[in-house]
Structure formats: structure tokens, C-alpha cells
Amino acid sequence: MSTVVRISDHLADEAKTRSKVEHRSMTSQVEYWATIGKAAEENPDLPFSFIKETLLAMEEMKKGQKEEYTFG
């Protein structure tokens, strides 16, 4: 399901610029920022790099590219 969301022209311009560098659509770039921001807000003690790597690992698990690590 998709929903139309209004954002400022400034944020849209920044998303367009960054999306070209990151090889994403503008919409995907805004979704990425929202996902990172939500995770950071829910986990204020975690650094950005940890959040980003965790989200990447979760996506790799979904696609079967990695398997769960078992301690011990």
C-alpha cells in the first residue's frame, strides 16, 4: 500500500541528489532516511553505523544471503 506524503521542496531536492549517488529512487531514499531515523529514535544509544549494519543484516537474512549465528 502506498500513501502520498507531502515533504518540503528542500527535502525533496536533497533526496533527489542523494538518491542518484546511492542508486535509489527519490521515494526509496526518503524511506531509507525514515527507517534509519525511526531506528535511531527508538535506540538513541546506538551509533548510526551499527543501526545501518543491523538493517543490512536483517535484509540479507530475509533474502537468504546469510544465516543466523548461533553463539556457543
mmCIF file of the N, C-alpha and C atoms, coordinates in Angstrom:
data_MODEL
# 
_entry.id   MODEL 
# 
loop_
_atom_site.group_PDB 
_atom_site.id 
_atom_site.type_symbol 
_atom_site.label_atom_id 
_atom_site.label_alt_id 
_atom_site.label_comp_id 
_atom_site.label_asym_id 
_atom_site.label_entity_id 
_atom_site.label_seq_id 
_atom_site.pdbx_PDB_ins_code 
_atom_site.Cartn_x 
_atom_site.Cartn_y 
_atom_site.Cartn_z 
_atom_site.occupancy 
_atom_site.B_iso_or_equiv 
_atom_site.pdbx_formal_charge 
_atom_site.auth_seq_id 
_atom_site.auth_comp_id 
_atom_site.auth_asym_id 
_atom_site.auth_atom_id 
_atom_site.pdbx_PDB_model_num 
ATOM 1   N N  . MET A 1 1  ? 0.844  -1.166  0.000  1.00 0.00 ? 1  MET A N  1 
ATOM 2   C CA . MET A 1 1  ? 0.000  0.000   0.000  1.00 0.00 ? 1  MET A CA 1 
ATOM 3   C C  . MET A 1 1  ? 0.895  1.237   0.000  1.00 0.00 ? 1  MET A C  1 
ATOM 4   N N  . SER A 1 2  ? 0.604  2.162   -0.845 1.00 0.00 ? 2  SER A N  1 
ATOM 5   C CA . SER A 1 2  ? 1.365  3.401   -0.857 1.00 0.00 ? 2  SER A CA 1 
ATOM 6   C C  . SER A 1 2  ? 0.460  4.558   -0.447 1.00 0.00 ? 2  SER A C  1 
ATOM 7   N N  . THR A 1 3  ? 1.085  5.564   0.134  1.00 0.00 ? 3  THR A N  1 
ATOM 8   C CA . THR A 1 3  ? 0.381  6.746   0.601  1.00 0.00 ? 3  THR A CA 1 
ATOM 9   C C  . THR A 1 3  ? 1.144  7.970   0.135  1.00 0.00 ? 3  THR A C  1 
ATOM 10  N N  . VAL A 1 4  ? 0.434  8.967   -0.279 1.00 0.00 ? 4  VAL A N  1 
ATOM 11  C CA . VAL A 1 4  ? 1.066  10.216  -0.682 1.00 0.00 ? 4  VAL A CA 1 
ATOM 12  C C  . VAL A 1 4  ? 1.393  11.023  0.567  1.00 0.00 ? 4  VAL A C  1 
ATOM 13  N N  . VAL A 1 5  ? 2.640  11.483  0.652  1.00 0.00 ? 5  VAL A N  1 
ATOM 14  C CA . VAL A 1 5  ? 3.097  12.286  1.779  1.00 0.00 ? 5  VAL A CA 1 
ATOM 15  C C  . VAL A 1 5  ? 3.731  13.547  1.222  1.00 0.00 ? 5  VAL A C  1 
ATOM 16  N N  . ARG A 1 6  ? 3.362  14.677  1.765  1.00 0.00 ? 6  ARG A N  1 
ATOM 17  C CA . ARG A 1 6  ? 3.962  15.943  1.322  1.00 0.00 ? 6  ARG A CA 1 
ATOM 18  C C  . ARG A 1 6  ? 5.243  16.198  2.117  1.00 0.00 ? 6  ARG A C  1 
ATOM 19  N N  . ILE A 1 7  ? 6.288  16.562  1.389  1.00 0.00 ? 7  ILE A N  1 
ATOM 20  C CA . ILE A 1 7  ? 7.539  16.954  2.032  1.00 0.00 ? 7  ILE A CA 1 
ATOM 21  C C  . ILE A 1 7  ? 7.958  18.295  1.437  1.00 0.00 ? 7  ILE A C  1 
ATOM 22  N N  . SER A 1 8  ? 8.834  18.980  2.121  1.00 0.00 ? 8  SER A N  1 
ATOM 23  C CA . SER A 1 8  ? 9.279  20.285  1.640  1.00 0.00 ? 8  SER A CA 1 
ATOM 24  C C  . SER A 1 8  ? 10.078 20.138  0.350  1.00 0.00 ? 8  SER A C  1 
ATOM 25  N N  . ASP A 1 9  ? 10.104 21.199  -0.425 1.00 0.00 ? 9  ASP A N  1 
ATOM 26  C CA . ASP A 1 9  ? 10.902 21.202  -1.655 1.00 0.00 ? 9  ASP A CA 1 
ATOM 27  C C  . ASP A 1 9  ? 12.374 20.983  -1.340 1.00 0.00 ? 9  ASP A C  1 
ATOM 28  N N  . HIS A 1 10 ? 12.828 21.562  -0.235 1.00 0.00 ? 10 HIS A N  1 
ATOM 29  C CA . HIS A 1 10 ? 14.233 21.415  0.164  1.00 0.00 ? 10 HIS A CA 1 
ATOM 30  C C  . HIS A 1 10 ? 14.574 19.944  0.427  1.00 0.00 ? 10 HIS A C  1 
ATOM 31  N N  . LEU A 1 11 ? 13.727 19.251  1.186  1.00 0.00 ? 11 LEU A N  1 
ATOM 32  C CA . LEU A 1 11 ? 13.972 17.834  1.477  1.00 0.00 ? 11 LEU A CA 1 
ATOM 33  C C  . LEU A 1 11 ? 13.885 17.001  0.201  1.00 0.00 ? 11 LEU A C  1 
ATOM 34  N N  . ALA A 1 12 ? 12.939 17.324  -0.669 1.00 0.00 ? 12 ALA A N  1 
ATOM 35  C CA . ALA A 1 12 ? 12.810 16.600  -1.937 1.00 0.00 ? 12 ALA A CA 1 
ATOM 36  C C  . ALA A 1 12 ? 14.062 16.781  -2.796 1.00 0.00 ? 12 ALA A C  1 
ATOM 37  N N  . ASP A 1 13 ? 14.587 17.994  -2.845 1.00 0.00 ? 13 ASP A N  1 
ATOM 38  C CA . ASP A 1 13 ? 15.813 18.246  -3.615 1.00 0.00 ? 13 ASP A CA 1 
ATOM 39  C C  . ASP A 1 13 ? 16.994 17.473  -3.045 1.00 0.00 ? 13 ASP A C  1 
ATOM 40  N N  . GLU A 1 14 ? 17.109 17.456  -1.726 1.00 0.00 ? 14 GLU A N  1 
ATOM 41  C CA . GLU A 1 14 ? 18.197 16.700  -1.099 1.00 0.00 ? 14 GLU A CA 1 
ATOM 42  C C  . GLU A 1 14 ? 18.053 15.210  -1.382 1.00 0.00 ? 14 GLU A C  1 
ATOM 43  N N  . ALA A 1 15 ? 16.826 14.707  -1.323 1.00 0.00 ? 15 ALA A N  1 
ATOM 44  C CA . ALA A 1 15 ? 16.584 13.287  -1.593 1.00 0.00 ? 15 ALA A CA 1 
ATOM 45  C C  . ALA A 1 15 ? 16.910 12.944  -3.043 1.00 0.00 ? 15 ALA A C  1 
ATOM 46  N N  . LYS A 1 16 ? 16.569 13.821  -3.974 1.00 0.00 ? 16 LYS A N  1 
ATOM 47  C CA . LYS A 1 16 ? 16.885 13.594  -5.390 1.00 0.00 ? 16 LYS A CA 1 
ATOM 48  C C  . LYS A 1 16 ? 18.393 13.517  -5.602 1.00 0.00 ? 16 LYS A C  1 
ATOM 49  N N  . THR A 1 17 ? 19.111 14.448  -4.990 1.00 0.00 ? 17 THR A N  1 
ATOM 50  C CA . THR A 1 17 ? 20.571 14.461  -5.124 1.00 0.00 ? 17 THR A CA 1 
ATOM 51  C C  . THR A 1 17 ? 21.180 13.200  -4.537 1.00 0.00 ? 17 THR A C  1 
ATOM 52  N N  . ARG A 1 18 ? 20.792 12.879  -3.311 1.00 0.00 ? 18 ARG A N  1 
ATOM 53  C CA . ARG A 1 18 ? 21.366 11.706  -2.639 1.00 0.00 ? 18 ARG A CA 1 
ATOM 54  C C  . ARG A 1 18 ? 20.953 10.411  -3.321 1.00 0.00 ? 18 ARG A C  1 
ATOM 55  N N  . SER A 1 19 ? 19.745 10.365  -3.843 1.00 0.00 ? 19 SER A N  1 
ATOM 56  C CA . SER A 1 19 ? 19.262 9.133   -4.476 1.00 0.00 ? 19 SER A CA 1 
ATOM 57  C C  . SER A 1 19 ? 20.096 8.766   -5.696 1.00 0.00 ? 19 SER A C  1 
ATOM 58  N N  . LYS A 1 20 ? 20.605 9.761   -6.402 1.00 0.00 ? 20 LYS A N  1 
ATOM 59  C CA . LYS A 1 20 ? 21.457 9.477   -7.560 1.00 0.00 ? 20 LYS A CA 1 
ATOM 60  C C  . LYS A 1 20 ? 22.773 8.855   -7.120 1.00 0.00 ? 20 LYS A C  1 
ATOM 61  N N  . VAL A 1 21 ? 23.326 9.358   -6.043 1.00 0.00 ? 21 VAL A N  1 
ATOM 62  C CA . VAL A 1 21 ? 24.587 8.831   -5.525 1.00 0.00 ? 21 VAL A CA 1 
ATOM 63  C C  . VAL A 1 21 ? 24.399 7.413   -4.978 1.00 0.00 ? 21 VAL A C  1 
ATOM 64  N N  . GLU A 1 22 ? 23.281 7.194   -4.304 1.00 0.00 ? 22 GLU A N  1 
ATOM 65  C CA . GLU A 1 22 ? 23.007 5.905   -3.660 1.00 0.00 ? 22 GLU A CA 1 
ATOM 66  C C  . GLU A 1 22 ? 22.324 4.903   -4.585 1.00 0.00 ? 22 GLU A C  1 
ATOM 67  N N  . HIS A 1 23 ? 22.029 5.316   -5.834 1.00 0.00 ? 23 HIS A N  1 
ATOM 68  C CA . HIS A 1 23 ? 21.369 4.454   -6.815 1.00 0.00 ? 23 HIS A CA 1 
ATOM 69  C C  . HIS A 1 23 ? 20.010 3.962   -6.311 1.00 0.00 ? 23 HIS A C  1 
ATOM 70  N N  . ARG A 1 24 ? 19.222 4.906   -5.790 1.00 0.00 ? 24 ARG A N  1 
ATOM 71  C CA . ARG A 1 24 ? 17.872 4.628   -5.326 1.00 0.00 ? 24 ARG A CA 1 
ATOM 72  C C  . ARG A 1 24 ? 16.934 5.611   -6.008 1.00 0.00 ? 24 ARG A C  1 
ATOM 73  N N  . SER A 1 25 ? 15.644 5.317   -5.953 1.00 0.00 ? 25 SER A N  1 
ATOM 74  C CA . SER A 1 25 ? 14.669 6.316   -6.374 1.00 0.00 ? 25 SER A CA 1 
ATOM 75  C C  . SER A 1 25 ? 14.562 7.354   -5.263 1.00 0.00 ? 25 SER A C  1 
ATOM 76  N N  . MET A 1 26 ? 13.993 8.499   -5.586 1.00 0.00 ? 26 MET A N  1 
ATOM 77  C CA . MET A 1 26 ? 13.812 9.528   -4.566 1.00 0.00 ? 26 MET A CA 1 
ATOM 78  C C  . MET A 1 26 ? 12.936 8.994   -3.434 1.00 0.00 ? 26 MET A C  1 
ATOM 79  N N  . THR A 1 27 ? 11.883 8.278   -3.786 1.00 0.00 ? 27 THR A N  1 
ATOM 80  C CA . THR A 1 27 ? 10.993 7.699   -2.775 1.00 0.00 ? 27 THR A CA 1 
ATOM 81  C C  . THR A 1 27 ? 11.744 6.719   -1.878 1.00 0.00 ? 27 THR A C  1 
ATOM 82  N N  . SER A 1 28 ? 12.562 5.871   -2.484 1.00 0.00 ? 28 SER A N  1 
ATOM 83  C CA . SER A 1 28 ? 13.343 4.908   -1.694 1.00 0.00 ? 28 SER A CA 1 
ATOM 84  C C  . SER A 1 28 ? 14.326 5.610   -0.770 1.00 0.00 ? 28 SER A C  1 
ATOM 85  N N  . GLN A 1 29 ? 14.881 6.728   -1.230 1.00 0.00 ? 29 GLN A N  1 
ATOM 86  C CA . GLN A 1 29 ? 15.812 7.482   -0.387 1.00 0.00 ? 29 GLN A CA 1 
ATOM 87  C C  . GLN A 1 29 ? 15.102 8.037   0.841  1.00 0.00 ? 29 GLN A C  1 
ATOM 88  N N  . VAL A 1 30 ? 13.919 8.598   0.653  1.00 0.00 ? 30 VAL A N  1 
ATOM 89  C CA . VAL A 1 30 ? 13.153 9.138   1.786  1.00 0.00 ? 30 VAL A CA 1 
ATOM 90  C C  . VAL A 1 30 ? 12.748 8.010   2.723  1.00 0.00 ? 30 VAL A C  1 
ATOM 91  N N  . GLU A 1 31 ? 12.349 6.866   2.173  1.00 0.00 ? 31 GLU A N  1 
ATOM 92  C CA . GLU A 1 31 ? 12.003 5.706   3.010  1.00 0.00 ? 31 GLU A CA 1 
ATOM 93  C C  . GLU A 1 31 ? 13.211 5.230   3.814  1.00 0.00 ? 31 GLU A C  1 
ATOM 94  N N  . TYR A 1 32 ? 14.378 5.230   3.182  1.00 0.00 ? 32 TYR A N  1 
ATOM 95  C CA . TYR A 1 32 ? 15.616 4.833   3.871  1.00 0.00 ? 32 TYR A CA 1 
ATOM 96  C C  . TYR A 1 32 ? 15.891 5.778   5.042  1.00 0.00 ? 32 TYR A C  1 
ATOM 97  N N  . TRP A 1 33 ? 15.809 7.090   4.769  1.00 0.00 ? 33 TRP A N  1 
ATOM 98  C CA . TRP A 1 33 ? 16.026 8.052   5.849  1.00 0.00 ? 33 TRP A CA 1 
ATOM 99  C C  . TRP A 1 33 ? 15.021 7.866   6.971  1.00 0.00 ? 33 TRP A C  1 
ATOM 100 N N  . ALA A 1 34 ? 13.770 7.602   6.626  1.00 0.00 ? 34 ALA A N  1 
ATOM 101 C CA . ALA A 1 34 ? 12.733 7.404   7.645  1.00 0.00 ? 34 ALA A CA 1 
ATOM 102 C C  . ALA A 1 34 ? 13.020 6.156   8.475  1.00 0.00 ? 34 ALA A C  1 
ATOM 103 N N  . THR A 1 35 ? 13.464 5.091   7.822  1.00 0.00 ? 35 THR A N  1 
ATOM 104 C CA . THR A 1 35 ? 13.781 3.846   8.534  1.00 0.00 ? 35 THR A CA 1 
ATOM 105 C C  . THR A 1 35 ? 14.940 4.050   9.496  1.00 0.00 ? 35 THR A C  1 
ATOM 106 N N  . ILE A 1 36 ? 15.998 4.701   9.016  1.00 0.00 ? 36 ILE A N  1 
ATOM 107 C CA . ILE A 1 36 ? 17.162 4.982   9.865  1.00 0.00 ? 36 ILE A CA 1 
ATOM 108 C C  . ILE A 1 36 ? 16.754 5.903   11.020 1.00 0.00 ? 36 ILE A C  1 
ATOM 109 N N  . GLY A 1 37 ? 16.008 6.938   10.716 1.00 0.00 ? 37 GLY A N  1 
ATOM 110 C CA . GLY A 1 37 ? 15.576 7.886   11.745 1.00 0.00 ? 37 GLY A CA 1 
ATOM 111 C C  . GLY A 1 37 ? 14.711 7.233   12.807 1.00 0.00 ? 37 GLY A C  1 
ATOM 112 N N  . LYS A 1 38 ? 13.798 6.368   12.381 1.00 0.00 ? 38 LYS A N  1 
ATOM 113 C CA . LYS A 1 38 ? 12.924 5.665   13.327 1.00 0.00 ? 38 LYS A CA 1 
ATOM 114 C C  . LYS A 1 38 ? 13.759 4.763   14.236 1.00 0.00 ? 38 LYS A C  1 
ATOM 115 N N  . ALA A 1 39 ? 14.691 4.027   13.639 1.00 0.00 ? 39 ALA A N  1 
ATOM 116 C CA . ALA A 1 39 ? 15.550 3.134   14.430 1.00 0.00 ? 39 ALA A CA 1 
ATOM 117 C C  . ALA A 1 39 ? 16.412 3.930   15.402 1.00 0.00 ? 39 ALA A C  1 
ATOM 118 N N  . ALA A 1 40 ? 16.930 5.068   14.964 1.00 0.00 ? 40 ALA A N  1 
ATOM 119 C CA . ALA A 1 40 ? 17.759 5.911   15.836 1.00 0.00 ? 40 ALA A CA 1 
ATOM 120 C C  . ALA A 1 40 ? 16.938 6.493   16.978 1.00 0.00 ? 40 ALA A C  1 
ATOM 121 N N  . GLU A 1 41 ? 15.705 6.881   16.685 1.00 0.00 ? 41 GLU A N  1 
ATOM 122 C CA . GLU A 1 41 ? 14.839 7.430   17.726 1.00 0.00 ? 41 GLU A CA 1 
ATOM 123 C C  . GLU A 1 41 ? 14.478 6.368   18.765 1.00 0.00 ? 41 GLU A C  1 
ATOM 124 N N  . GLU A 1 42 ? 14.266 5.137   18.307 1.00 0.00 ? 42 GLU A N  1 
ATOM 125 C CA . GLU A 1 42 ? 13.920 4.036   19.208 1.00 0.00 ? 42 GLU A CA 1 
ATOM 126 C C  . GLU A 1 42 ? 15.133 3.506   19.975 1.00 0.00 ? 42 GLU A C  1 
ATOM 127 N N  . ASN A 1 43 ? 16.332 3.780   19.466 1.00 0.00 ? 43 ASN A N  1 
ATOM 128 C CA . ASN A 1 43 ? 17.580 3.279   20.073 1.00 0.00 ? 43 ASN A CA 1 
ATOM 129 C C  . ASN A 1 43 ? 18.605 4.398   20.140 1.00 0.00 ? 43 ASN A C  1 
ATOM 130 N N  . PRO A 1 44 ? 18.373 5.418   20.951 1.00 0.00 ? 44 PRO A N  1 
ATOM 131 C CA . PRO A 1 44 ? 19.250 6.593   20.944 1.00 0.00 ? 44 PRO A CA 1 
ATOM 132 C C  . PRO A 1 44 ? 20.690 6.317   21.367 1.00 0.00 ? 44 PRO A C  1 
ATOM 133 N N  . ASP A 1 45 ? 20.937 5.186   22.005 1.00 0.00 ? 45 ASP A N  1 
ATOM 134 C CA . ASP A 1 45 ? 22.284 4.864   22.458 1.00 0.00 ? 45 ASP A CA 1 
ATOM 135 C C  . ASP A 1 45 ? 23.129 4.181   21.386 1.00 0.00 ? 45 ASP A C  1 
ATOM 136 N N  . LEU A 1 46 ? 22.522 3.798   20.257 1.00 0.00 ? 46 LEU A N  1 
ATOM 137 C CA . LEU A 1 46 ? 23.263 3.088   19.216 1.00 0.00 ? 46 LEU A CA 1 
ATOM 138 C C  . LEU A 1 46 ? 23.800 4.060   18.163 1.00 0.00 ? 46 LEU A C  1 
ATOM 139 N N  . PRO A 1 47 ? 25.036 3.839   17.707 1.00 0.00 ? 47 PRO A N  1 
ATOM 140 C CA . PRO A 1 47 ? 25.595 4.693   16.656 1.00 0.00 ? 47 PRO A CA 1 
ATOM 141 C C  . PRO A 1 47 ? 24.952 4.387   15.300 1.00 0.00 ? 47 PRO A C  1 
ATOM 142 N N  . PHE A 1 48 ? 24.968 5.385   14.425 1.00 0.00 ? 48 PHE A N  1 
ATOM 143 C CA . PHE A 1 48 ? 24.392 5.250   13.087 1.00 0.00 ? 48 PHE A CA 1 
ATOM 144 C C  . PHE A 1 48 ? 24.949 4.028   12.362 1.00 0.00 ? 48 PHE A C  1 
ATOM 145 N N  . SER A 1 49 ? 26.257 3.828   12.404 1.00 0.00 ? 49 SER A N  1 
ATOM 146 C CA . SER A 1 49 ? 26.866 2.713   11.670 1.00 0.00 ? 49 SER A CA 1 
ATOM 147 C C  . SER A 1 49 ? 26.325 1.368   12.138 1.00 0.00 ? 49 SER A C  1 
ATOM 148 N N  . PHE A 1 50 ? 26.075 1.227   13.437 1.00 0.00 ? 50 PHE A N  1 
ATOM 149 C CA . PHE A 1 50 ? 25.531 -0.024  13.964 1.00 0.00 ? 50 PHE A CA 1 
ATOM 150 C C  . PHE A 1 50 ? 24.108 -0.237  13.468 1.00 0.00 ? 50 PHE A C  1 
ATOM 151 N N  . ILE A 1 51 ? 23.306 0.816   13.482 1.00 0.00 ? 51 ILE A N  1 
ATOM 152 C CA . ILE A 1 51 ? 21.926 0.723   13.003 1.00 0.00 ? 51 ILE A CA 1 
ATOM 153 C C  . ILE A 1 51 ? 21.917 0.339   11.522 1.00 0.00 ? 51 ILE A C  1 
ATOM 154 N N  . LYS A 1 52 ? 22.752 0.997   10.740 1.00 0.00 ? 52 LYS A N  1 
ATOM 155 C CA . LYS A 1 52 ? 22.810 0.725   9.306  1.00 0.00 ? 52 LYS A CA 1 
ATOM 156 C C  . LYS A 1 52 ? 23.229 -0.721  9.034  1.00 0.00 ? 52 LYS A C  1 
ATOM 157 N N  . GLU A 1 53 ? 24.252 -1.198  9.707  1.00 0.00 ? 53 GLU A N  1 
ATOM 158 C CA . GLU A 1 53 ? 24.719 -2.577  9.511  1.00 0.00 ? 53 GLU A CA 1 
ATOM 159 C C  . GLU A 1 53 ? 23.685 -3.592  9.986  1.00 0.00 ? 53 GLU A C  1 
ATOM 160 N N  . THR A 1 54 ? 22.962 -3.285  11.047 1.00 0.00 ? 54 THR A N  1 
ATOM 161 C CA . THR A 1 54 ? 21.915 -4.178  11.540 1.00 0.00 ? 54 THR A CA 1 
ATOM 162 C C  . THR A 1 54 ? 20.779 -4.282  10.530 1.00 0.00 ? 54 THR A C  1 
ATOM 163 N N  . LEU A 1 55 ? 20.354 -3.145  9.972  1.00 0.00 ? 55 LEU A N  1 
ATOM 164 C CA . LEU A 1 55 ? 19.295 -3.164  8.962  1.00 0.00 ? 55 LEU A CA 1 
ATOM 165 C C  . LEU A 1 55 ? 19.747 -3.939  7.719  1.00 0.00 ? 55 LEU A C  1 
ATOM 166 N N  . LEU A 1 56 ? 21.004 -3.783  7.332  1.00 0.00 ? 56 LEU A N  1 
ATOM 167 C CA . LEU A 1 56 ? 21.551 -4.524  6.198  1.00 0.00 ? 56 LEU A CA 1 
ATOM 168 C C  . LEU A 1 56 ? 21.540 -6.027  6.486  1.00 0.00 ? 56 LEU A C  1 
ATOM 169 N N  . ALA A 1 57 ? 21.972 -6.409  7.666  1.00 0.00 ? 57 ALA A N  1 
ATOM 170 C CA . ALA A 1 57 ? 21.996 -7.825  8.038  1.00 0.00 ? 57 ALA A CA 1 
ATOM 171 C C  . ALA A 1 57 ? 20.589 -8.419  8.054  1.00 0.00 ? 57 ALA A C  1 
ATOM 172 N N  . MET A 1 58 ? 19.624 -7.660  8.542  1.00 0.00 ? 58 MET A N  1 
ATOM 173 C CA . MET A 1 58 ? 18.243 -8.144  8.563  1.00 0.00 ? 58 MET A CA 1 
ATOM 174 C C  . MET A 1 58 ? 17.730 -8.388  7.143  1.00 0.00 ? 58 MET A C  1 
ATOM 175 N N  . GLU A 1 59 ? 18.067 -7.488  6.230  1.00 0.00 ? 59 GLU A N  1 
ATOM 176 C CA . GLU A 1 59 ? 17.640 -7.642  4.834  1.00 0.00 ? 59 GLU A CA 1 
ATOM 177 C C  . GLU A 1 59 ? 18.328 -8.838  4.190  1.00 0.00 ? 59 GLU A C  1 
ATOM 178 N N  . GLU A 1 60 ? 19.599 -9.031  4.480  1.00 0.00 ? 60 GLU A N  1 
ATOM 179 C CA . GLU A 1 60 ? 20.328 -10.187 3.954  1.00 0.00 ? 60 GLU A CA 1 
ATOM 180 C C  . GLU A 1 60 ? 19.729 -11.489 4.466  1.00 0.00 ? 60 GLU A C  1 
ATOM 181 N N  . MET A 1 61 ? 19.297 -11.502 5.723  1.00 0.00 ? 61 MET A N  1 
ATOM 182 C CA . MET A 1 61 ? 18.648 -12.691 6.291  1.00 0.00 ? 61 MET A CA 1 
ATOM 183 C C  . MET A 1 61 ? 17.345 -12.990 5.548  1.00 0.00 ? 61 MET A C  1 
ATOM 184 N N  . LYS A 1 62 ? 16.555 -11.957 5.273  1.00 0.00 ? 62 LYS A N  1 
ATOM 185 C CA . LYS A 1 62 ? 15.287 -12.142 4.560  1.00 0.00 ? 62 LYS A CA 1 
ATOM 186 C C  . LYS A 1 62 ? 15.505 -12.756 3.184  1.00 0.00 ? 62 LYS A C  1 
ATOM 187 N N  . LYS A 1 63 ? 16.598 -12.367 2.544  1.00 0.00 ? 63 LYS A N  1 
ATOM 188 C CA . LYS A 1 63 ? 16.880 -12.839 1.184  1.00 0.00 ? 63 LYS A CA 1 
ATOM 189 C C  . LYS A 1 63 ? 17.647 -14.157 1.174  1.00 0.00 ? 63 LYS A C  1 
ATOM 190 N N  . GLY A 1 64 ? 17.935 -14.703 2.336  1.00 0.00 ? 64 GLY A N  1 
ATOM 191 C CA . GLY A 1 64 ? 18.642 -15.970 2.421  1.00 0.00 ? 64 GLY A CA 1 
ATOM 192 C C  . GLY A 1 64 ? 20.123 -15.869 2.117  1.00 0.00 ? 64 GLY A C  1 
ATOM 193 N N  . GLN A 1 65 ? 20.668 -14.674 2.156  1.00 0.00 ? 65 GLN A N  1 
ATOM 194 C CA . GLN A 1 65 ? 22.084 -14.483 1.844  1.00 0.00 ? 65 GLN A CA 1 
ATOM 195 C C  . GLN A 1 65 ? 22.976 -14.788 3.044  1.00 0.00 ? 65 GLN A C  1 
ATOM 196 N N  . LYS A 1 66 ? 22.400 -14.802 4.202  1.00 0.00 ? 66 LYS A N  1 
ATOM 197 C CA . LYS A 1 66 ? 23.152 -15.086 5.432  1.00 0.00 ? 66 LYS A CA 1 
ATOM 198 C C  . LYS A 1 66 ? 22.328 -16.036 6.276  1.00 0.00 ? 66 LYS A C  1 
ATOM 199 N N  . GLU A 1 67 ? 22.969 -16.664 7.229  1.00 0.00 ? 67 GLU A N  1 
ATOM 200 C CA . GLU A 1 67 ? 22.225 -17.488 8.169  1.00 0.00 ? 67 GLU A CA 1 
ATOM 201 C C  . GLU A 1 67 ? 22.493 -17.005 9.590  1.00 0.00 ? 67 GLU A C  1 
ATOM 202 N N  . GLU A 1 68 ? 21.551 -17.281 10.448 1.00 0.00 ? 68 GLU A N  1 
ATOM 203 C CA . GLU A 1 68 ? 21.649 -16.815 11.827 1.00 0.00 ? 68 GLU A CA 1 
ATOM 204 C C  . GLU A 1 68 ? 22.858 -17.392 12.526 1.00 0.00 ? 68 GLU A C  1 
ATOM 205 N N  . TYR A 1 69 ? 23.573 -16.567 13.267 1.00 0.00 ? 69 TYR A N  1 
ATOM 206 C CA . TYR A 1 69 ? 24.742 -17.002 14.016 1.00 0.00 ? 69 TYR A CA 1 
ATOM 207 C C  . TYR A 1 69 ? 24.289 -17.572 15.348 1.00 0.00 ? 69 TYR A C  1 
ATOM 208 N N  . THR A 1 70 ? 24.791 -18.731 15.703 1.00 0.00 ? 70 THR A N  1 
ATOM 209 C CA . THR A 1 70 ? 24.469 -19.346 16.985 1.00 0.00 ? 70 THR A CA 1 
ATOM 210 C C  . THR A 1 70 ? 25.692 -19.252 17.882 1.00 0.00 ? 70 THR A C  1 
ATOM 211 N N  . PHE A 1 71 ? 25.516 -18.619 19.028 1.00 0.00 ? 71 PHE A N  1 
ATOM 212 C CA . PHE A 1 71 ? 26.612 -18.473 19.990 1.00 0.00 ? 71 PHE A CA 1 
ATOM 213 C C  . PHE A 1 71 ? 26.853 -19.796 20.699 1.00 0.00 ? 71 PHE A C  1 
ATOM 214 N N  . GLY A 1 72 ? 28.132 -20.075 21.016 1.00 0.00 ? 72 GLY A N  1 
ATOM 215 C CA . GLY A 1 72 ? 28.480 -21.217 21.840 1.00 0.00 ? 72 GLY A CA 1 
ATOM 216 C C  . GLY A 1 72 ? 28.633 -22.431 21.093 1.00 0.00 ? 72 GLY A C  1 
# 
